[in-house]
Every structure is written in C-alpha cells, then in structure tokens.
Amino acid sequence: MPGCCIRLKQSTSKIKRTKTGEVDNYLVVFSMKITRDGALNYVITMALLNKTEWLTTIKARDLNMAKNSKFITQQNKWIQFLLWTISLGERGSFSDEMNELKAVDRAS
C-alpha cells in the first residue's frame, strides 16, 4: 500500500497548472491544516480526560460536527451563492478531470 501513496503523489504533481490549480491547492492545504490541528487538539483533550468522560465527550463532538455539516448540506441562499461563485472558476467536468488523472498515471 505505501507504493500507491507515492504513485498518487507523483501523478498529482505532474498535472498541468491550468484551470483552478492554484486555488484548489490552497484550499486543500488550508483544509488539511484545519483537519490536522483539530484532530491533534481532540486527541490532547481526550488524553487529559478520564476514560469515564470519553463517551460524553465523543457524543458532544458528534453533535457539534452534525451541526456544522448543515453548513454544506442545508445551504441557505448565501452559501449557495458562495459555492456558485467558486464553481465559476472551475472548468471541465468530473469525467474530464478523471481522464486527465488516468492519462498522467499511464504516462508514469
């Protein structure tokens, strides 16, 4: 399995810098940093608690995550407009992107 991660990294690094590549890369890095920092903070919080408090803490985190996910799943007009504006910068379809990734993978 470790080889597939290396291959994926090599494949994605060879993709042309067209379309919204720079913005996409920024968003991915930004999201990964938030995810990493959130996971680390949660692990530290859990480590400091007694095991008897874990279930309550996990339930509270699950409720919080469900509430936050409504930001995307139950969009209001403002969020719909924001996502629509972001999509203006995107070109091509999902299948175009997949075909491009497959072409790069075949070339390597």
N, C-alpha and C positions, 0 to 999 in steps of 0.2 A: 503493500500500500504506500510506503513512503515515496516510491518512484512516481506514482500518479500525481502527487502534490508538486513534485519538481517539474513534471511534464506540464501540468496546468500552469505553473508559474512561467515556464518558458513560452508556452503557447500564448498566454495573455500578454506577455511583454512584447511579442512580435506583431501585435495588432496595430494597424495603421492609426496614427493620431488624427483621425478625421472625426466628423460628427461632434459629439459632445464629450470626447475622451477626457479632456482636462477637468471638466465639471464632474463627470462620473467618477474619476479618480479621487477628486477632492471629497465628494460625498461618501465614497466607500471608506476612505481613510478616516474621515470625521466620524462615521458610524461605528467603525471598528474601535476607535479610541473610546467613544462613549460606552460601547458594549464592554470592552476590556476593563475600563475604570469602574463601571457599575458592578461587574462580576467580582472584581477584586474587593470592592467595598462590602459587597454582600457576604463574601467569604470571611472577611475580617469580622463583620458583625456577628455572623453565625459562630465563629470560633470563640468569641467573647461571651456567648450565651451559654447557659446550662442546657443540656440536651432536652430537658423538660419544656423549655421555651421554644424549641425549634419548630414544632408543629404550628404554634400560633404565629410565629414569625413568617413561616412559609405561606400560610393562609393569607396573611396580611399582604405579603408581596404579590401573591397571585391576584388578589382583588385589585391591587394598585395597577398591575400590568393589564388586567382586563379593562379597567377604566381608561388607561392610557391608549389601549389599542383602538378604542372607539374613535379616536382622533382620525384614524385612517378608514376604519370600516363603516363608520356612520358619519360621513362627511357633511359638514354644513356648506353653505354657498361659498364662504371664504376659502375653505380648504379645497373645494372643487376648483375654484378659480386659480389657486396657487398651483395645484397639480396640473391643471390645464396649461398654465403659463410655462411650467417646467417642460411639459411634453412638446411645446412648440420648438424647443431646441433639439429634440430627438428626430432623427431621420431614419427611415427604413423600418422594416417590420422585425418582429422577433425571429421569424424564419430567416430573414436576411442576416441577422446577427449570428444565428446558429450556423448557417452555411459558411460565413466568414471564419468563425472559430474552427469548424471542421477543416476548412482549407488550410488554415495555419497549422493545425495539428498534423495533417497529412504531409505538409511540407517539411516538418521537423523530424 
